[in-house]
């Protein structure tokens, strides 16, 4: 239930944020959800890690929209 609430909050934040550091905030929140999630398969963990790395790359390239989309995908996998 906490995950669902967090995902909804993150979705609302991601759609309303226009600032450059919103991706970094979302990545931090993704890390927090990952830390709280105890039962990830290796495949899930790898996929989430790959999405996070892609999001970080998109952020470095200045593509904030893709960054937020990739983080949202990772969060969807978590809950």
Secondary structure, 3 states (H helix, E strand, C coil): CHHHHHHHHHHHHHHHCCCCCHHHHHHHHHHHHHHHCCCCCHHHHHHHHHHHHHHHHHHHCCCHHHHHHHHHHHHHHHC
